[in-house]
Amino acid sequence: QVQLVESGGGLVQPGGSLRLSCAASRITFSIYTMGWYRQAPGKQRELVATVTRSGSTNYADSVKGRFTISRDNAKNTVQLQMNSLKAEDTAVYYCHGEHQFTPSIRYWGQGTQVTVSS
């Protein structure tokens, strides 16, 4: 069974940093576009950032310049470095994997809570 397991969430003050990590198992990780999504209370899940198998990245406008997504194909992991965090970044963050050649094949992690508050 495919698993995406997130870690690294928590409580941080505004302006602080957190690093999320997602470990994937039982998939051919290198052929998946990996991404992070988030869902705040009462809001729809939204894209945060993605990284393709070749390393091309895409970011939501709201996080450009503050967040950095990266992947390690040797370790089957994807990270999200979040700097200059704001209260509006508070959400459950989900790791996502999408097969690059068959987009209907996709997986979600269970989510990790990020709370930005003083």
Backbone as JSON, one array per atom type, in Angstrom:
{
  "sequence": "QVQLVESGGGLVQPGGSLRLSCAASRITFSIYTMGWYRQAPGKQRELVATVTRSGSTNYADSVKGRFTISRDNAKNTVQLQMNSLKAEDTAVYYCHGEHQFTPSIRYWGQGTQVTVSS",
  "N": [[0.84, -1.18, 0.0], [0.55, 2.17, -0.9], [2.2, 4.81, 0.75], [2.25, 8.08, 2.03], [3.88, 10.02, 4.21], [3.75, 12.65, 6.33], [5.73, 15.04, 8.16], [6.92, 17.38, 10.65], [5.27, 19.56, 11.15], [3.72, 22.09, 13.29], [3.62, 24.56, 15.94], [4.33, 27.93, 15.41], [5.75, 31.2, 15.68], [4.63, 34.27, 14.12], [6.57, 35.25, 11.32], [8.44, 33.33, 11.73], [10.0, 30.09, 10.98], [9.42, 26.91, 9.44], [10.0, 23.49, 8.59], [8.69, 21.18, 6.51], [8.4, 17.69, 5.91], [8.04, 14.91, 3.73], [7.72, 11.52, 3.46], [7.81, 8.98, 1.12], [6.53, 5.78, 0.29], [6.54, 2.61, -1.35], [6.04, 3.44, -3.96], [7.12, 4.32, -7.27], [9.03, 6.66, -6.86], [10.47, 8.56, -8.33], [9.1, 9.11, -10.68], [6.96, 10.58, -10.1], [5.19, 13.63, -9.84], [5.56, 15.69, -7.16], [3.94, 17.31, -4.44], [2.75, 19.95, -2.29], [-0.18, 20.7, -0.54], [-2.65, 22.72, 1.08], [-5.12, 23.18, 3.66], [-7.19, 25.35, 5.15], [-9.29, 26.04, 8.02], [-12.69, 25.94, 7.14], [-12.18, 26.53, 4.51], [-11.38, 25.75, 1.05], [-9.23, 23.09, -0.05], [-6.02, 23.98, -1.16], [-3.48, 24.48, -3.65], [-0.07, 24.58, -2.78], [2.67, 24.22, -3.51], [4.55, 22.6, -6.12], [6.75, 20.03, -7.37], [8.4, 18.71, -10.09], [9.51, 15.54, -11.53], [11.9, 16.17, -12.71], [12.69, 18.34, -11.33], [11.54, 20.82, -11.74], [9.75, 23.58, -10.49], [6.73, 24.9, -9.0], [4.76, 27.47, -7.63], [2.22, 28.68, -5.42], [0.95, 31.99, -5.65], [0.76, 33.25, -3.22], [2.76, 32.25, -1.62], [5.15, 32.53, -2.86], [8.59, 33.28, -2.9], [8.8, 32.94, -0.2], [8.42, 30.28, 0.52], [9.99, 27.14, -0.16], [10.16, 24.37, -2.2], [11.48, 21.08, -2.39], [13.06, 18.04, -3.52], [14.22, 14.71, -2.91], [15.2, 12.26, -4.73], [16.61, 9.96, -4.25], [16.12, 9.35, -1.64], [13.42, 9.23, -1.54], [11.86, 11.41, -0.67], [10.17, 14.53, -0.05], [10.41, 17.97, 0.56], [9.27, 20.93, 2.28], [10.28, 24.01, 2.77], [9.49, 26.57, 4.85], [9.46, 29.92, 5.25], [9.36, 33.16, 6.88], [6.76, 33.06, 7.99], [3.22, 33.56, 8.1], [0.15, 34.45, 9.78], [-1.94, 33.72, 8.16], [-0.99, 31.49, 6.9], [-1.63, 29.39, 8.41], [-2.84, 26.15, 8.57], [-3.86, 22.8, 7.66], [-1.42, 20.86, 6.24], [-0.87, 19.0, 3.35], [0.79, 16.31, 1.86], [1.27, 15.39, -1.51], [1.18, 13.17, -4.27], [1.52, 12.72, -7.71], [1.26, 10.72, -10.52], [3.42, 11.17, -13.16], [2.87, 10.51, -15.8], [0.41, 9.35, -15.88], [-1.93, 11.02, -14.77], [-4.23, 10.47, -13.3], [-3.56, 8.73, -11.37], [-2.92, 9.18, -8.17], [-1.89, 10.22, -4.91], [-2.44, 10.9, -1.42], [-1.12, 12.29, 1.59], [-1.64, 12.05, 5.18], [-1.78, 14.48, 6.37], [-0.48, 17.37, 8.11], [-0.48, 19.55, 10.84], [-0.04, 23.03, 10.71], [0.46, 25.82, 12.57], [0.4, 29.23, 12.86], [1.05, 31.59, 15.08], [1.08, 34.11, 17.61]],
  "CA": [[0.0, 0.0, 0.0], [1.33, 3.41, -0.99], [2.1, 5.69, 1.91], [2.92, 9.37, 2.09], [3.85, 10.35, 5.63], [4.28, 13.99, 6.58], [6.25, 15.37, 9.49], [7.51, 18.71, 10.75], [4.32, 20.62, 11.49], [3.76, 22.56, 14.67], [3.25, 25.94, 16.26], [5.44, 28.86, 15.2], [5.34, 32.59, 15.73], [4.72, 34.99, 12.86], [7.95, 35.55, 10.95], [9.28, 32.16, 11.95], [10.2, 29.11, 9.91], [9.2, 25.48, 9.66], [10.35, 22.64, 7.46], [7.88, 19.98, 6.42], [8.98, 16.61, 5.13], [7.11, 13.85, 3.36], [8.4, 10.3, 3.04], [6.95, 8.13, 0.3], [6.92, 4.38, 0.22], [5.8, 1.72, -2.26], [5.81, 4.03, -5.28], [8.34, 4.68, -8.01], [8.98, 8.07, -6.48], [11.11, 9.46, -9.29], [8.22, 9.45, -11.8], [5.81, 11.31, -9.56], [5.22, 15.03, -9.45], [5.23, 15.77, -5.74], [3.47, 18.64, -4.1], [2.14, 20.26, -0.99], [-1.42, 21.43, -0.55], [-3.07, 23.06, 2.44], [-6.54, 23.46, 3.85], [-7.49, 26.09, 6.36], [-10.67, 25.8, 8.46], [-13.72, 26.6, 6.37], [-11.72, 26.86, 3.16], [-11.06, 24.61, 0.19], [-7.82, 22.72, -0.16], [-5.38, 24.74, -2.23], [-2.11, 24.14, -3.99], [1.0, 25.41, -2.22], [3.84, 24.11, -4.37], [4.82, 21.3, -6.71], [8.07, 19.83, -7.98], [8.34, 17.58, -11.01], [10.59, 14.57, -11.41], [13.14, 16.81, -13.16], [13.04, 19.42, -10.43], [10.84, 22.08, -12.02], [8.88, 23.92, -9.37], [5.61, 25.81, -9.19], [4.31, 27.95, -6.33], [1.1, 29.6, -5.31], [1.42, 33.38, -5.53], [0.76, 33.66, -1.81], [3.94, 31.74, -0.9], [6.36, 32.79, -3.65], [9.61, 34.05, -2.2], [8.85, 32.56, 1.23], [8.46, 28.81, 0.63], [10.81, 26.43, -1.14], [9.93, 22.92, -2.28], [12.61, 20.33, -2.93], [12.86, 16.6, -3.43], [15.4, 13.86, -2.93], [14.72, 11.02, -5.36], [17.33, 8.82, -3.68], [15.53, 9.04, -0.33], [11.95, 9.22, -1.67], [11.32, 12.44, 0.2], [9.94, 15.88, -0.56], [10.41, 18.9, 1.67], [8.76, 22.27, 2.08], [10.87, 24.97, 3.69], [8.57, 27.7, 4.96], [10.05, 31.05, 5.96], [8.52, 34.36, 7.01], [5.39, 32.55, 8.1], [2.17, 34.5, 8.47], [-1.02, 33.82, 10.38], [-2.77, 33.15, 7.09], [-0.41, 30.21, 6.48], [-2.16, 28.36, 9.3], [-3.64, 25.18, 7.84], [-3.34, 21.43, 7.59], [-0.63, 20.71, 5.02], [-0.94, 17.65, 2.84], [1.7, 15.87, 0.81], [0.53, 14.84, -2.66], [1.98, 12.61, -5.35], [0.75, 12.49, -8.94], [2.02, 10.02, -11.55], [3.65, 12.18, -14.19], [2.37, 10.09, -17.12], [-0.99, 8.97, -15.7], [-2.31, 11.93, -13.67], [-5.33, 9.95, -12.48], [-2.94, 8.0, -10.27], [-2.46, 10.19, -7.22], [-1.96, 9.82, -3.51], [-2.39, 11.96, -0.41], [-0.74, 11.99, 2.95], [-2.7, 12.24, 6.17], [-1.79, 15.88, 6.75], [0.2, 17.82, 9.32], [-1.0, 20.87, 11.21], [0.86, 24.16, 10.88], [-0.24, 26.93, 13.21], [1.24, 30.42, 12.99], [0.36, 32.42, 16.07], [1.91, 34.64, 18.68]],
  "C": [[0.89, 1.25, 0.0], [1.11, 4.24, 0.25], [2.87, 6.97, 1.67], [2.77, 9.84, 3.53], [4.54, 11.69, 5.86], [4.81, 14.12, 8.0], [6.74, 16.81, 9.46], [6.56, 19.84, 11.06], [4.46, 21.04, 12.93], [3.31, 23.99, 14.79], [4.49, 26.82, 16.11], [4.91, 30.27, 15.25], [5.41, 33.23, 14.35], [6.15, 35.43, 12.58], [8.89, 34.39, 11.11], [9.33, 31.23, 10.77], [9.84, 27.72, 10.38], [9.62, 24.75, 8.41], [9.51, 21.38, 7.53], [8.6, 18.95, 5.56], [7.92, 15.56, 4.87], [7.93, 12.67, 2.86], [7.43, 9.4, 2.31], [7.47, 6.71, 0.29], [6.0, 3.63, -0.74], [5.33, 2.43, -3.52], [7.16, 4.24, -5.95], [8.45, 6.19, -7.94], [9.45, 8.99, -7.6], [10.21, 9.84, -10.46], [6.95, 10.15, -11.34], [6.13, 12.79, -9.42], [4.75, 15.1, -8.01], [4.82, 17.19, -5.4], [2.98, 18.73, -2.68], [0.88, 21.09, -1.24], [-1.74, 21.8, 0.9], [-4.56, 23.37, 2.48], [-6.72, 24.12, 5.2], [-8.94, 25.84, 6.75], [-11.66, 26.62, 7.63], [-13.35, 26.96, 4.95], [-11.43, 25.58, 2.37], [-9.56, 24.32, 0.23], [-7.22, 23.45, -1.36], [-3.94, 24.29, -2.43], [-1.15, 25.12, -3.33], [2.19, 25.42, -3.17], [3.95, 22.71, -4.93], [6.24, 21.26, -7.25], [7.99, 18.58, -8.84], [9.53, 16.65, -10.81], [11.93, 15.18, -11.81], [13.54, 18.0, -12.3], [12.4, 20.76, -10.72], [9.81, 22.34, -10.92], [7.79, 24.91, -9.77], [5.09, 26.18, -7.81], [3.03, 28.75, -6.45], [1.65, 31.01, -5.11], [1.6, 33.79, -4.07], [2.02, 33.21, -1.06], [5.24, 31.98, -1.66], [7.32, 33.68, -2.88], [9.75, 33.71, -0.74], [9.02, 31.06, 1.41], [9.34, 28.25, -0.47], [10.52, 24.94, -1.07], [11.15, 22.26, -2.89], [12.34, 18.84, -2.77], [14.21, 15.89, -3.47], [14.94, 12.51, -3.46], [15.43, 9.78, -4.8], [16.71, 8.38, -2.35], [14.01, 8.99, -0.36], [11.3, 10.23, -0.73], [11.12, 13.75, -0.55], [9.81, 16.8, 0.65], [9.76, 20.22, 1.27], [9.38, 23.15, 3.17], [10.0, 26.22, 3.69], [9.2, 28.77, 5.84], [9.07, 32.21, 6.01], [7.05, 34.0, 7.12], [4.44, 33.62, 8.62], [0.99, 33.75, 9.08], [-1.88, 33.13, 9.33], [-2.18, 31.87, 6.49], [-0.9, 29.06, 7.36], [-3.12, 27.44, 8.54], [-3.11, 23.78, 8.12], [-2.65, 21.3, 6.23], [-0.57, 19.25, 4.62], [0.12, 17.42, 1.76], [0.89, 15.17, -0.28], [1.51, 14.31, -3.69], [1.1, 12.29, -6.54], [1.67, 11.85, -9.98], [2.18, 10.95, -12.73], [3.06, 11.8, -15.54], [0.91, 9.64, -17.06], [-1.52, 9.78, -14.52], [-3.45, 11.44, -12.8], [-4.8, 9.12, -11.31], [-2.32, 9.02, -9.33], [-2.7, 9.71, -5.81], [-1.83, 11.04, -2.61], [-1.81, 11.42, 0.9], [-1.88, 12.31, 3.9], [-2.78, 13.68, 6.67], [-1.03, 16.16, 8.03], [-0.2, 19.26, 9.59], [0.15, 21.88, 11.34], [0.05, 25.32, 11.44], [0.75, 28.08, 13.4], [0.5, 31.41, 13.88], [1.35, 32.91, 17.11], [1.31, 34.3, 20.04]]
}
